[in-house]
Structure formats: C-alpha cells, structure tokens
Amino acid sequence: MKITLKPERCIACGLCQTYTDIFDYHDDGIVKFSHSDKLVEEIIETPELLEAIKECPTRALLKD
C-alpha cells in the first residue's frame, strides 16, 4: 500500500510511532519514515500501520 506523509499537517504528537516503528521524527518532531526521507513509500499493510493512519489527529498520514 502507498503511504503519503504530509509534514505540514504534523503537530509532532508522537502517536504514529506508538503504533509502528515505520515512522520516526526529524529533529523538530515532524513525522518521517524511519528508513527514508521520502514523503511517499510503498509499505506492506499491517494492522498497526492502519491504526497509526486512522488515529493521526491531523491526517498527516494518508493511505493511497
């Protein structure tokens, strides 16, 4: 599944990383992928990933 990050929407709450280690943060606390600096990645769908996307309060994580 394709995941798109919208860093301009991120409020650095840290919730997504509590669900999965696919996400990490820049020094300013804004979301990024833990394994790349890209904003769009193909990632294997897992329940934890879906939960992180669903629970993001600002919709900074999008499933395409």
CYANA upper distance limits for C-alpha pairs under 8 A (distance plus 0.5 A):
  1 MET  CA     42 GLU  CA      5.93
  1 MET  CA     43 ILE  CA      5.94
  1 MET  CA     44 ILE  CA      6.52
  1 MET  CA     45 GLU  CA      6.53
  1 MET  CA     63 LYS  CA      7.58
  1 MET  CA     64 ASP  CA      7.44
  2 LYS  CA     40 VAL  CA      7.34
  2 LYS  CA     41 GLU  CA      6.14
  2 LYS  CA     42 GLU  CA      4.90
  2 LYS  CA     43 ILE  CA      6.69
  2 LYS  CA     63 LYS  CA      6.47
  2 LYS  CA     64 ASP  CA      5.76
  3 ILE  CA     40 VAL  CA      6.12
  3 ILE  CA     41 GLU  CA      5.94
  3 ILE  CA     42 GLU  CA      6.79
  3 ILE  CA     43 ILE  CA      7.43
  3 ILE  CA     61 LEU  CA      7.36
  3 ILE  CA     62 LEU  CA      6.10
  3 ILE  CA     63 LYS  CA      5.31
  3 ILE  CA     64 ASP  CA      6.60
  4 THR  CA     39 LEU  CA      6.22
  4 THR  CA     40 VAL  CA      4.96
  4 THR  CA     41 GLU  CA      7.23
  4 THR  CA     61 LEU  CA      6.44
  4 THR  CA     62 LEU  CA      5.55
  4 THR  CA     63 LYS  CA      7.00
  4 THR  CA     64 ASP  CA      7.71
  5 LEU  CA     31 VAL  CA      8.03
  5 LEU  CA     32 LYS  CA      7.67
  5 LEU  CA     39 LEU  CA      5.61
  5 LEU  CA     40 VAL  CA      6.90
  5 LEU  CA     60 ALA  CA      6.21
  5 LEU  CA     61 LEU  CA      5.42
  5 LEU  CA     62 LEU  CA      6.90
  6 LYS  CA     10 CYS  CA      7.34
  6 LYS  CA     39 LEU  CA      7.88
  6 LYS  CA     59 ARG  CA      8.32
  6 LYS  CA     60 ALA  CA      5.10
  6 LYS  CA     61 LEU  CA      6.82
  6 LYS  CA     62 LEU  CA      8.25
  7 PRO  CA     30 ILE  CA      6.73
  7 PRO  CA     31 VAL  CA      6.72
  7 PRO  CA     32 LYS  CA      8.18
  7 PRO  CA     60 ALA  CA      6.79
  8 GLU  CA     60 ALA  CA      8.12
  9 ARG  CA     58 THR  CA      6.45
  9 ARG  CA     59 ARG  CA      7.51
  9 ARG  CA     60 ALA  CA      5.61
 10 CYS  CA     30 ILE  CA      6.44
 10 CYS  CA     31 VAL  CA      7.07
 10 CYS  CA     58 THR  CA      6.95
 10 CYS  CA     59 ARG  CA      8.39
 10 CYS  CA     60 ALA  CA      5.85
 11 ILE  CA     30 ILE  CA      7.45
 11 ILE  CA     58 THR  CA      7.92
 12 ALA  CA     29 GLY  CA      5.50
 12 ALA  CA     30 ILE  CA      5.65
 12 ALA  CA     31 VAL  CA      7.32
 14 GLY  CA     18 THR  CA      7.38
 14 GLY  CA     29 GLY  CA      8.40
 15 LEU  CA     19 TYR  CA      7.56
 15 LEU  CA     52 ALA  CA      7.72
 15 LEU  CA     55 GLU  CA      8.10
 15 LEU  CA     56 CYS  CA      7.36
 16 CYS  CA     20 THR  CA      7.12
 16 CYS  CA     23 PHE  CA      7.16
 16 CYS  CA     52 ALA  CA      5.25
 16 CYS  CA     53 ILE  CA      7.73
 16 CYS  CA     55 GLU  CA      8.04
 16 CYS  CA     56 CYS  CA      7.06
 17 GLN  CA     21 ASP  CA      6.12
 17 GLN  CA     22 ILE  CA      7.81
 17 GLN  CA     23 PHE  CA      5.90
 17 GLN  CA     24 ASP  CA      6.91
 17 GLN  CA     52 ALA  CA      8.14
 18 THR  CA     52 ALA  CA      8.47
 19 TYR  CA     48 GLU  CA      5.99
 19 TYR  CA     49 LEU  CA      7.40
 19 TYR  CA     51 GLU  CA      7.44
 19 TYR  CA     52 ALA  CA      6.06
 20 THR  CA     48 GLU  CA      6.39
 20 THR  CA     49 LEU  CA      6.68
 20 THR  CA     52 ALA  CA      7.63
 21 ASP  CA     34 SER  CA      7.56
 22 ILE  CA     33 PHE  CA      6.38
 22 ILE  CA     34 SER  CA      5.96
 22 ILE  CA     35 HIS  CA      7.90
 22 ILE  CA     49 LEU  CA      8.44
 23 PHE  CA     31 VAL  CA      7.12
 23 PHE  CA     32 LYS  CA      6.30
 23 PHE  CA     33 PHE  CA      5.12
 23 PHE  CA     34 SER  CA      5.55
 24 ASP  CA     31 VAL  CA      6.36
 24 ASP  CA     32 LYS  CA      5.81
 24 ASP  CA     33 PHE  CA      6.15
 24 ASP  CA     34 SER  CA      5.24
 25 TYR  CA     29 GLY  CA      5.53
 25 TYR  CA     30 ILE  CA      5.71
 25 TYR  CA     31 VAL  CA      5.07
 25 TYR  CA     32 LYS  CA      5.85
 25 TYR  CA     33 PHE  CA      8.22
 25 TYR  CA     34 SER  CA      8.12
 26 HIS  CA     30 ILE  CA      5.90
 26 HIS  CA     31 VAL  CA      7.00
 26 HIS  CA     32 LYS  CA      7.12
 32 LYS  CA     36 SER  CA      8.10
 32 LYS  CA     37 ASP  CA      7.00
 32 LYS  CA     38 LYS  CA      8.29
 32 LYS  CA     39 LEU  CA      7.83
 33 PHE  CA     37 ASP  CA      6.85
 33 PHE  CA     38 LYS  CA      7.74
 33 PHE  CA     39 LEU  CA      8.21
 45 GLU  CA     49 LEU  CA      7.00
 45 GLU  CA     50 LEU  CA      7.61
 46 THR  CA     50 LEU  CA      6.83
 47 PRO  CA     51 GLU  CA      6.65
 48 GLU  CA     52 ALA  CA      6.73
 49 LEU  CA     53 ILE  CA      6.85
 50 LEU  CA     54 LYS  CA      6.61
 51 GLU  CA     55 GLU  CA      6.47
 52 ALA  CA     56 CYS  CA      6.67
 53 ILE  CA     59 ARG  CA      7.82
 53 ILE  CA     61 LEU  CA      5.90
 53 ILE  CA     62 LEU  CA      7.05
 53 ILE  CA     63 LYS  CA      7.82
 54 LYS  CA     59 ARG  CA      8.48
 56 CYS  CA     60 ALA  CA      7.14
 56 CYS  CA     61 LEU  CA      7.30
